[in-house]
Amino acid sequence: MRGKDATDAEISAAIHPDDETVAQDEADDGTAKKKKPNKFVAFLKGTTKGGVHTALGVDRAKAAAGAHHARDRLGAVRTKPSPATGPVRFPARYKGRKGHAYITVTATTPALSWTSKIEDLDPAWTVSIGDLAELKKVGGLGWKSKIIVGWATEREIADGLVVKDRQGHEWHLTSILERDELFNRLVAMGSQMWEAW
């Protein structure tokens, strides 16, 4: 069906538009325009990133001097992706030292232990899963710092876990990228009745 005022040429142009007309229409709609990055935000992000790197360097120096809080923040900002690990080995730090937390299920009683070397058969400490009295998730950085550092560096922030046994002994594992997985495994394994608060 043909309109009263349209000619054959106008109908043909509407059915088969040329590329130049389509490009001009898209530019008019704003769909072809790219948004320019905000220079102020880029400057702010770059400046913040430099400050974060400086603060992390100062933390390493303070930790070497023995500062407890600086030692707990070591490794919280991950520079490399997490290595592929199984459900029993979790890269973690203890007192600032790199190592691994292990869940051992092949022994007579399941246990959680930490060692600084993968091949080391003599861990720094071991606690039976049945003796666990409290598990507490802690942040690698404060929540404000976590937001700023994550935004500026575009890196993942690793958190920590405090493990306490029935005798009152306490171990503070830090920089655990798979902290929630370790927590879930420990809660699921024991025969304890856990209370969330």
Secondary structure, DSSP 8 states (H G I E B T S, - for coil): ---SS--HHHHHHHHS--HHHHHHHHHHHTSS------HHHHHHHHHHHHHHHHHHHHHHHHHHHT-HHHHHHTT-B-SS------SSEEEEEETTEEEEEEEE-SSSS-EEEEESSTT-SS-SEEEEGGGEEEEEEE-SS-HHHHHHHHHHH---B-EEEEEEETTS-EEEEEEETTHHHHHHHHHHHSS------
